[in-house]
Amino acid sequence: MSTPLIGVSKSMLKIKELINHVANTCLNVLITGETGVGKEVVAQSLYAESNRSSQHFVKINCAALPETLLESELYGYEKGAFTGAHKKRPGKFQTADKGVLFLDEIGDMPLALQSKMLHVLQSGEFSPLGSDQDFKTDVWVIAATNHNLEEAIRAKTFREDLFYRLNIIKIEIPPLRQRKEDIPSLIEYYFRLYKTEYPNNNGSKPDAETLNRLCNYSWPGNVRQLQNCIKKQMVVNSWNKIFEELPSEHPQEIPRDISNPLTNESSPFHYNEEINDRMSIISEFVDLSTSSEKLFEDISLKKIKKLASDRVEKEVITFVLGRVGWNRSKAAKILKISYKTLLYKMSEFEVDPPVK
């Protein structure tokens, strides 16, 4: 079973929304982000939400294999194509036909293979090594990288035409230090997961003070580092030991009490889900990363009420327009407002029909 996409932060909610929008389009997707942020989890979520979820999800790590082996893994080979090719073997493009091919670490693909990859993406055809026959493939390509491909293009290590072929839909995953609201939910998930995997161990969930320390740490290894810490806690059952071994050269970016931004509550861990839900709503209208003093100065119920009202109106207008094929007259009648008022609100909220 694949890992679910966990997060209540604004950035993760936007990613989830984008996944819902593009999952059935089969447009090539490029997922970017630092190592350990969960790029494969996003790829799996796209696959799970798509109409290809009953077909194969095939992954290949472009950084883990030498050039010759990577080519044979991607395209397959005929018997006798090279020394050691004792029998015919299909490649990933053939195995993933009708499904998803996840190209992890695409930024590390050798230049010599990038041109062949571009040809397959353009034509849907490929030739196994040692074969003069072309095969058709229907795969949805999802690629991921922790490199800045624009810089790689300038450095002549990545083809610009391949970048634009892959980068039809881009999903950028922020590092965990920029979405600390997600940390309590991630901790809760991994505790449940590893409680099943390590039933004989008695790792304890963090109390409010410990959770605050975890949320204020910068997590240079992102979700993967957090995941490994939880796994270790299940075995050693000592949060002090965990903190002692966390790298100290990465300073806290935004120190704040994640469990008590507005309420002065010091809740035990099992209440944090409720607090996170509240924070997720408030963070849509208030910058929770500021100090408490500045935070309270910025809060105006009248202002927040207006922002919330505008947001709801925008969502309802967009929904109705989408249902009636962007027929403004029909939408105005359904919404029980004048045509002129609808046009004004569309302009105010920047509601535009989708680009065809």
C-alpha positions in Angstrom: 0.0 0.0 0.0 1.4 3.4 -1.0 1.9 6.2 1.6 -0.9 8.7 1.7 -0.2 12.4 1.0 -0.3 13.9 4.5 -0.5 17.6 5.3 -2.8 20.5 6.4 -0.6 23.4 5.3 -1.7 25.7 2.5 0.9 24.4 0.2 0.0 20.8 0.7 -3.7 21.5 0.2 -2.9 23.2 -3.1 -0.9 20.2 -4.2 -3.8 17.9 -3.3 -6.1 20.1 -5.3 -3.8 20.1 -8.3 -3.6 16.3 -8.2 -7.3 16.1 -8.4 -7.4 18.4 -11.4 -4.7 16.7 -13.4 -4.9 13.0 -12.4 -7.0 12.1 -15.4 -5.4 14.3 -18.0 -2.3 12.1 -18.4 -0.2 15.2 -19.1 3.4 14.8 -18.3 4.2 15.9 -14.7 7.4 17.2 -13.3 7.7 17.0 -9.5 10.4 19.1 -7.9 11.7 19.5 -4.4 14.6 18.8 -2.0 15.6 15.2 -1.2 13.1 13.6 1.2 10.1 15.9 0.7 7.9 13.1 -0.7 8.2 13.3 -4.5 7.4 9.7 -5.0 4.4 10.0 -2.6 3.0 12.7 -4.9 3.6 10.6 -7.9 1.8 7.6 -6.3 -1.1 10.0 -5.4 -1.4 11.1 -9.0 -1.5 7.5 -10.1 -4.0 6.4 -7.4 -6.4 9.2 -8.4 -6.1 8.5 -12.1 -8.0 6.2 -14.4 -4.8 4.3 -14.8 -4.7 3.1 -11.2 -5.6 -0.5 -12.2 -2.5 -0.7 -14.4 1.2 -0.8 -13.5 3.1 1.9 -11.6 6.7 1.4 -12.7 9.5 3.3 -11.1 13.1 3.7 -12.3 15.8 5.8 -10.6 17.8 7.5 -13.3 20.7 8.3 -10.8 21.1 4.7 -9.5 22.2 3.1 -12.8 25.1 3.6 -15.2 24.2 4.9 -18.6 24.3 1.5 -20.5 22.3 -0.3 -17.9 19.8 2.6 -17.6 19.2 2.5 -21.3 18.5 -1.3 -21.3 16.2 -1.0 -18.3 14.2 1.7 -20.0 13.8 0.2 -23.4 14.6 -3.5 -23.0 16.8 -5.6 -25.2 16.9 -8.5 -27.6 18.8 -11.7 -26.9 22.5 -11.2 -27.9 22.2 -7.4 -27.9 25.3 -7.2 -25.7 27.5 -9.4 -23.7 25.4 -11.1 -21.0 22.1 -10.6 -22.8 21.2 -14.3 -22.8 17.5 -13.8 -23.4 15.0 -11.1 -24.5 13.9 -8.7 -21.8 11.2 -6.0 -21.9 12.0 -2.5 -20.7 10.1 -0.2 -18.4 8.3 1.6 -21.2 6.9 -1.8 -22.3 6.1 -2.9 -18.7 4.3 0.4 -17.9 2.2 0.4 -21.1 -1.3 1.8 -20.3 0.0 2.7 -16.8 2.5 5.1 -15.2 6.2 5.4 -15.6 7.9 7.3 -12.8 11.3 8.6 -13.7 12.9 9.5 -10.4 15.9 11.8 -10.4 15.4 12.7 -14.0 18.0 15.5 -13.6 20.7 12.8 -13.4 19.9 11.2 -16.7 23.0 11.2 -19.0 22.7 13.6 -22.0 23.2 10.8 -24.4 19.9 9.2 -23.2 18.0 12.4 -23.0 17.6 12.7 -26.8 16.2 9.2 -27.0 13.9 9.9 -24.1 12.7 13.0 -25.9 12.0 10.9 -29.0 9.8 8.5 -27.1 7.9 11.2 -25.4 7.2 12.9 -28.7 6.4 9.9 -30.8 5.3 7.2 -28.3 7.7 4.8 -30.1 10.9 3.1 -29.0 13.3 0.4 -30.1 14.8 -2.2 -27.7 18.5 -2.6 -27.8 19.5 -4.9 -30.6 16.2 -4.6 -32.4 15.3 -2.8 -35.6 11.6 -2.9 -34.7 9.7 0.0 -33.3 7.2 -0.5 -30.5 4.4 1.8 -29.5 3.9 2.6 -25.9 1.1 4.4 -24.0 2.5 5.5 -20.7 1.9 8.5 -18.5 5.3 9.9 -17.6 5.8 11.4 -14.2 9.3 12.7 -13.5 10.9 14.0 -10.4 14.1 15.8 -9.5 15.9 17.6 -6.7 18.0 19.5 -9.2 17.2 23.0 -10.6 16.7 22.0 -14.2 16.7 25.6 -15.4 20.3 25.9 -14.1 21.1 22.5 -15.6 19.9 23.8 -19.0 22.2 26.8 -18.7 25.1 24.5 -17.7 24.3 22.3 -20.8 23.7 19.2 -18.7 20.0 19.0 -19.4 18.2 19.4 -22.7 15.9 22.4 -22.9 13.4 20.6 -25.2 13.2 17.6 -22.9 12.5 20.0 -20.0 9.6 21.6 -21.7 8.3 18.1 -22.8 8.3 17.0 -19.2 7.3 20.2 -17.5 3.7 20.4 -18.8 2.4 20.2 -15.2 4.8 21.2 -12.5 4.3 20.3 -8.8 6.8 21.9 -6.5 6.9 20.4 -3.0 8.2 22.8 -0.3 10.7 21.6 2.3 9.3 20.5 5.6 10.8 23.6 7.3 8.4 25.7 5.3 5.3 23.8 6.2 5.7 23.0 9.8 1.9 22.7 10.3 2.2 19.3 8.7 4.6 17.9 11.3 2.1 16.8 13.9 0.0 15.0 11.3 3.1 13.2 9.9 4.2 12.2 13.4 0.7 10.8 14.1 0.7 8.8 10.8 4.1 7.3 11.3 3.5 6.4 14.9 0.4 4.4 13.8 2.3 2.8 10.9 5.3 1.7 12.9 3.2 0.6 15.9 2.0 -2.1 13.5 5.5 -2.9 12.1 7.1 -2.9 15.6 4.3 -4.3 17.9 6.8 -5.3 20.6 8.2 -1.8 21.1 6.7 0.9 23.2 7.8 4.2 21.7 5.9 7.1 23.2 4.3 9.9 21.3 5.6 13.4 22.0 4.0 15.5 24.7 3.2 19.2 23.9 6.7 20.5 24.8 8.4 17.8 22.8 6.1 18.3 19.8 6.9 22.0 19.9 10.7 21.2 19.7 10.1 18.8 16.8 8.0 21.5 15.0 10.7 24.1 15.4 13.5 22.0 14.1 14.6 22.7 10.5 14.5 19.1 9.3 17.2 19.3 6.6 16.4 15.7 5.6 12.7 16.6 5.3 10.0 14.0 5.8 12.4 11.1 5.3 14.5 12.3 8.3 11.3 12.8 10.4 10.1 9.3 9.4 13.4 7.8 10.5 13.3 9.6 13.8 9.9 8.2 14.5 11.1 4.7 13.6 14.0 5.1 15.9 11.8 6.4 18.7 9.7 3.3 18.5 12.8 1.3 19.3 14.8 3.4 21.8 11.7 5.2 23.4 13.8 8.3 24.3 13.0 11.7 22.8 16.1 13.1 24.6 18.2 10.5 22.6 16.5 11.6 19.4 17.3 15.3 20.0 20.9 14.6 21.0 21.5 13.0 17.6 19.7 15.5 15.4 22.2 17.6 13.4 22.7 20.9 15.2 24.2 22.9 12.3 20.7 23.6 10.8 19.2 26.5 12.9 15.5 26.9 13.5 14.0 29.0 10.8 10.7 30.2 12.4 10.7 29.5 16.1 7.1 29.4 17.4 4.9 27.4 19.6 3.1 25.2 17.0 0.7 23.9 19.6 -0.3 27.3 21.0 -0.4 30.0 18.3 -3.7 31.5 19.4 -5.3 29.6 22.2 -2.7 29.4 25.0 -3.6 25.7 25.1 -1.0 23.2 26.1 -2.8 20.2 24.7 -1.5 16.6 24.8 -0.6 15.1 21.5 -3.9 13.5 20.7 -5.6 16.9 20.7 -3.2 18.3 18.1 -5.3 17.1 15.1 -8.1 19.4 16.3 -5.7 22.2 16.8 -4.2 21.6 13.3 -7.6 21.8 11.7 -8.2 25.1 13.4 -4.7 26.4 12.4 -5.2 25.3 8.8 -8.4 27.4 8.5 -6.8 30.4 10.3 -3.6 30.3 8.3 -5.6 30.9 5.1 -6.2 34.5 6.4 -3.5 35.2 9.0 0.3 34.7 8.8 0.9 32.4 11.8 4.7 32.5 11.4 4.9 36.0 13.0 5.5 36.6 16.7 2.5 36.4 19.0 2.6 40.2 19.6 2.6 41.0 15.9 0.1 38.2 15.3 -2.5 39.7 17.6 -2.0 43.2 16.1 -2.8 41.8 12.7 -6.0 40.0 13.7 -9.2 41.8 12.8 -12.4 39.8 12.8 -14.0 42.2 10.4 -11.1 41.8 7.9 -11.0 38.1 8.3 -14.8 37.9 7.8 -14.5 39.8 4.6 -11.7 37.6 3.3 -13.6 34.4 4.2 -16.7 35.7 2.6 -14.9 36.6 -0.6 -13.2 33.2 -0.7 -16.5 31.3 -0.3 -18.2 33.5 -3.0 -15.3 32.9 -5.4 -15.4 29.1 -4.9 -19.2 29.0 -5.4 -19.1 31.2 -8.5 -16.3 29.1 -10.0 -18.2 25.9 -9.2 -21.5 27.1 -10.7 -19.8 28.4 -13.8 -18.0 25.2 -14.3 -21.2 23.2 -14.0 -23.0 25.3 -16.7 -20.1 25.3 -19.1 -19.2 28.9 -18.2 -22.5 30.2 -19.5 -22.7 33.5 -17.5 -26.4 34.1 -18.0 -27.3 30.7 -16.6 -24.9 31.1 -13.7 -26.3 34.5 -12.8 -29.8 33.0 -12.7 -28.7 30.1 -10.5 -26.8 32.4 -8.1 -29.8 34.8 -8.1 -27.7 37.8 -8.9 -27.8 40.1 -11.9 -25.6 39.4 -14.9 -23.7 42.7 -14.3 -23.1 41.7 -10.7 -21.7 38.4 -11.8 -19.3 40.0 -14.2 -18.1 42.4 -11.5 -17.5 39.6 -9.0 -15.7 37.5 -11.7 -13.4 40.5 -12.3 -12.9 41.2 -8.6 -12.1 37.6 -7.7 -10.1 37.0 -10.9 -12.4 34.1 -12.0 -11.5 33.1 -15.5 -12.6 30.2 -17.7 -10.0 27.4 -18.1 -7.6 27.8 -21.0 -8.5 25.3 -23.8 
